[in-house]
Amino acid sequence: MKDKSPRVCKTNDPIDSKQVLDMVLHRLNISLDNPKAAIGMKWQEIIGSRLYPHVKIVDIRGKTLVLKADHPSWAQITMMQQKKIISAVNRKYPSLEVKDLQVLSA
């Protein structure tokens, strides 16, 4: 059975990863001008490479950034860095006005 969906790439040359990301974001109507969407793109820079593999953004509820850690120990370390994380978020995305963190753990 032949796939009839239009091809993104008309040639056999690979597409640049940034182009692919831009196309996916566009198709999902996700604008990086929206700070709630953009924060995920800068999350590693905000939280640091040590916590990044273990702590992910779940939601932003009001002025609370809701995170999920893959282990209670990482949740505790994240809470110890709460002020630093909130400051970094507010520096990059002041319109979010994050005042608090909530960290869920697995």
Sequence and secondary structure as in RCSB ss.txt:
>XXXX:A:sequence
MKDKSPRVCKTNDPIDSKQVLDMVLHRLNISLDNPKAAIGMKWQEIIGSRLYPHVKIVDIRGKTLVLKADHPSWA
QITMMQQKKIISAVNRKYPSLEVKDLQVLSA
>XXXX:A:secstr
    S  S SSSS   HHHHHHHHHHHTT  TTSHHHHHHHTHHHHH TTTTTTEEEEEEETTEEEEEESSHHHH
HHHHHTHHHHHHHHHHH GGG   EEEEEE 
